[in-house]
Amino acid sequence: MSCFYSNYRRAFRQRLERAAPLQVAATHACRADMEDAFVYTDQAKARARQTVVEAMQSLDFGHKEVIVRVNELGSPWFDDDLRACLQARPHAIVPAKTRTEDDLRAVDQRLDELGMPDDQRLWVGIETASAVLRCWQIASASPRVELLRFGLGDYTVTMHGQFSDDNQHLLVPLTLVLATARALGLEATAAAVVFSDFRNLDLVRQQAALMRRLAYDGATVIHPAHVEPVNDVFTPSSDEVAGALRQEAALEQSGDAPLVLDGQLVEMVSVKLARRTLAIARKLGLSTDAAPTT
């Protein structure tokens, strides 16, 4: 899954024109950011809300899930952002910089007070040091939570760290957020962000590959050119699908007894991973009907 992040920085002149790329990008979800993608003035925030509502009411996003990031709880714009979401009805709302479970409960309560339907989902940004340490409590704080999103940029700032194109130094929080999501039956995403040169698509692909190795469900991108390499990484190749089919068939033929196939040990653990590969392929509309060869 890829999620195209749009910031609307130039929305003052061409609001809907800036939103239009979201509807044509080859992504599974689109996210509009009304928080730190905009300057922190009342005028800018009002324009952001207007743009989101107009875009949701006039553009055809097809089957894409549209996500809206709102300003953080306690900010002067939080309530108005939620009211805009009540008009726009995105698939999910991303509350910015959730730090504790009490923050998320307050967001959930405010949604109820505003009359937001129960099926309004929350994609929770785990993007501060505090949020990482309280990830389980936050993720459990509302039945609206559908997905956890690790925000590596804001997390790095709260850690007084340094930006890098190699996210190996973030393996601990990345794994903690993902493990929490898996334990609670949620999805998880993180950003495939290149800080040195966003035009370097090899680095984007490298970041996406790390997310897939860790078993994230997808990655967010900040530029349309990043969509294709991220989709390529997260889409099972024909060889992966064929290998998964062969492993599944071989274990069935062995009566679930471990065996060696092409020099590789195949047992129930590996077949469970193979079946996940096949499930992803089917969800993406890829063919999984080819007869496996032995």
C-alpha positions in Angstrom: 0.0 0.0 0.0 1.2 3.5 -0.8 -0.3 6.7 0.6 0.3 10.0 -1.2 0.7 12.9 1.2 -0.3 16.3 0.0 0.3 19.5 1.9 -1.6 22.3 0.0 1.2 24.9 0.7 0.1 26.8 -2.4 -3.6 26.3 -1.8 -4.2 30.1 -1.6 -4.2 30.5 -5.3 -5.0 27.0 -6.7 -6.7 25.1 -4.0 -8.5 22.4 -6.0 -5.7 22.3 -8.5 -3.3 21.4 -5.8 -5.7 18.7 -4.5 -6.3 17.2 -8.0 -3.1 15.1 -8.1 -4.5 13.1 -5.1 -7.3 11.7 -7.2 -5.1 10.5 -10.0 -2.0 9.2 -8.1 -1.7 5.4 -8.3 -2.0 5.0 -4.5 -4.3 3.1 -2.3 -4.8 6.1 0.0 -4.4 9.9 -0.1 -3.6 12.1 2.9 -4.3 15.8 3.1 -2.3 17.5 5.9 -3.8 20.5 7.7 -1.2 20.6 10.4 2.6 21.2 9.8 2.2 21.4 6.1 0.6 24.8 6.6 1.9 27.9 8.3 0.4 28.4 11.8 -1.9 31.3 11.2 -5.7 31.4 11.5 -6.0 32.4 7.8 -3.8 29.6 6.6 -5.6 27.0 8.7 -9.0 28.3 7.5 -7.9 27.9 3.9 -6.7 24.4 4.6 -10.1 23.4 5.9 -11.9 25.0 3.0 -9.7 23.2 0.5 -10.2 19.8 2.1 -14.0 20.2 2.3 -14.2 21.5 -1.3 -11.9 18.7 -2.6 -13.9 15.9 -0.8 -17.2 17.3 -2.2 -16.1 18.0 -5.8 -13.3 15.5 -6.7 -13.8 11.8 -7.5 -11.2 9.8 -5.6 -12.6 6.5 -6.8 -11.7 3.6 -4.5 -8.9 5.5 -2.7 -9.2 6.0 1.0 -8.9 9.7 1.8 -7.2 10.6 5.1 -7.0 14.0 6.7 -4.4 15.0 9.3 -5.8 17.6 11.7 -4.0 20.0 14.1 -3.1 18.6 17.5 -5.4 18.5 20.4 -5.3 21.7 22.4 -4.4 23.9 19.4 -6.6 26.8 18.4 -7.6 25.0 15.2 -8.4 21.5 16.5 -12.1 21.8 16.9 -12.6 23.6 13.6 -10.6 20.9 11.9 -12.8 18.2 13.3 -15.9 20.1 12.2 -14.4 20.3 8.7 -13.9 16.6 8.8 -17.6 16.1 9.8 -18.4 17.9 6.5 -15.8 16.2 4.4 -16.2 12.7 5.8 -12.8 11.2 5.0 -12.1 7.6 5.5 -9.9 8.4 8.5 -8.7 11.3 10.6 -5.1 11.5 11.7 -4.8 13.4 15.0 -1.4 15.1 14.9 1.2 14.4 17.6 -0.8 12.2 19.9 1.4 11.8 23.0 -0.6 9.7 25.4 -3.8 7.6 25.6 -5.5 10.5 27.3 -4.9 12.6 24.2 -6.6 10.0 22.0 -9.5 9.5 24.4 -10.1 13.3 24.3 -10.1 13.2 20.5 -12.5 10.3 20.5 -14.8 12.0 23.0 -14.8 15.2 20.9 -15.7 13.3 17.8 -18.7 11.8 19.7 -19.7 15.2 21.0 -19.7 16.6 17.4 -21.9 13.8 16.2 -19.3 11.9 14.2 -20.6 8.5 13.2 -19.1 5.5 14.9 -17.5 4.2 11.7 -15.2 7.2 11.4 -11.8 5.7 11.6 -8.6 7.0 13.2 -5.1 6.6 11.8 -3.0 7.4 14.8 0.3 9.1 14.3 3.0 7.7 16.6 5.4 10.5 16.1 6.9 11.5 19.4 9.2 9.8 22.0 6.3 9.8 24.4 4.0 8.2 21.9 6.4 5.4 21.1 6.8 4.6 24.8 3.0 4.5 25.2 2.2 3.0 21.9 0.1 0.1 23.3 -1.9 2.3 25.6 -2.6 4.8 22.8 -3.6 2.2 20.2 -6.0 0.6 22.7 -7.6 3.9 23.7 -10.4 4.0 21.1 -12.3 1.5 19.0 -12.0 3.9 16.1 -8.3 3.2 15.7 -7.6 1.3 12.5 -4.0 2.0 11.7 -0.8 3.2 13.4 1.5 5.5 11.5 5.0 6.0 12.6 6.1 9.6 12.0 9.9 9.4 11.8 10.4 13.1 11.2 8.7 14.4 14.3 10.0 11.5 16.3 13.6 12.4 15.3 12.9 16.0 16.4 11.6 14.9 19.8 14.7 12.7 20.3 17.0 15.6 19.4 18.4 13.4 16.6 19.5 13.9 13.1 17.8 13.2 9.8 19.4 10.5 7.7 18.6 8.6 4.5 19.4 5.4 6.3 16.7 4.5 8.8 18.6 1.7 10.5 18.9 3.9 13.6 15.0 3.8 13.8 14.7 0.1 13.9 13.6 0.0 17.6 10.7 2.4 17.3 9.7 1.1 13.9 9.6 -2.4 15.3 7.8 -1.4 18.5 5.0 0.4 16.6 4.6 -2.5 14.2 4.5 -5.1 16.9 1.8 -3.1 18.7 -0.2 -2.9 15.6 0.1 -6.6 14.9 -0.8 -7.6 18.5 -4.0 -5.5 18.3 -5.0 -6.5 14.8 -4.2 -3.1 13.3 -2.4 -2.0 10.2 0.8 0.0 10.2 2.6 2.4 7.9 5.7 4.5 8.0 7.2 7.1 5.6 9.5 6.4 2.8 11.2 9.8 3.0 14.5 10.9 1.6 15.8 13.9 3.4 18.9 14.6 1.4 17.4 14.7 -2.2 13.8 13.8 -2.7 14.6 13.2 -6.4 16.8 10.2 -5.6 14.3 7.4 -6.3 16.9 4.7 -5.5 16.9 6.0 -1.9 13.1 6.0 -1.9 13.1 2.4 -3.0 15.6 1.6 -0.3 13.4 3.1 2.4 10.4 1.2 1.1 12.3 -2.0 1.1 13.2 -1.6 4.7 9.6 -1.1 5.6 8.6 -4.2 3.7 11.3 -6.3 5.3 10.0 -5.2 8.7 6.5 -6.3 7.5 4.8 -2.8 7.4 1.6 -2.8 5.4 2.7 0.2 3.3 4.6 3.5 3.2 3.6 7.1 2.8 5.3 9.3 0.2 5.5 13.0 -0.2 6.0 13.3 -4.0 4.1 11.7 -6.9 7.4 10.4 -8.3 7.8 8.3 -5.2 4.6 6.3 -5.8 5.8 4.0 -8.4 9.0 2.7 -6.7 7.1 2.3 -3.4 4.3 0.3 -5.2 6.9 -1.8 -6.9 8.5 -2.7 -3.6 5.3 -3.6 -1.8 3.8 -5.5 -4.8 4.7 -9.2 -4.8 6.6 -10.1 -7.9 5.6 -12.9 -10.2 8.5 -15.0 -8.8 7.4 -14.4 -5.3 3.8 -15.5 -6.1 5.0 -18.6 -8.0 7.3 -19.5 -5.1 4.5 -19.1 -2.5 2.2 -21.3 -4.6 4.9 -24.0 -4.8 5.6 -23.9 -1.1 1.9 -24.1 -0.3 1.4 -27.1 -2.6 4.5 -28.9 -1.5 3.6 -28.7 2.2 0.1 -29.9 1.5 1.5 -32.9 -0.5 3.8 -33.7 2.4 0.9 -33.8 4.9 2.3 -30.6 6.6 5.6 -32.4 7.3 8.7 -30.2 6.8 10.6 -30.7 3.5 13.3 -29.3 1.4 12.3 -27.5 -1.8 14.9 -26.1 -4.1 17.4 -26.2 -1.2 15.1 -24.3 1.1 13.5 -25.7 4.3 9.7 -25.4 4.0 7.6 -25.8 7.1 4.4 -24.4 8.4 6.1 -21.1 9.4 7.3 -20.4 5.9 4.0 -21.4 4.4 2.1 -19.0 6.6 4.3 -16.2 5.2 3.8 -17.6 1.7 0.0 -17.5 2.2 0.3 -13.8 3.4 2.1 -13.1 0.1 -0.7 -14.7 -1.8 -3.3 -12.8 0.1 -1.6 -9.5 -0.7 -1.4 -10.5 -4.3 -5.0 -11.3 -4.5 -6.0 -8.1 -2.8 -4.0 -6.2 -5.4 -5.8 -8.1 -8.2 -2.7 -10.2 -9.2 -3.1 -13.7 -10.7 -2.5 -16.5 -8.2 -4.1 -19.2 -10.4 -0.9 -20.5 -12.1 -0.3 -24.2 -11.4 2.8 -24.6 -9.3 5.6 -26.7 -10.7 7.6 -29.2 -8.8 
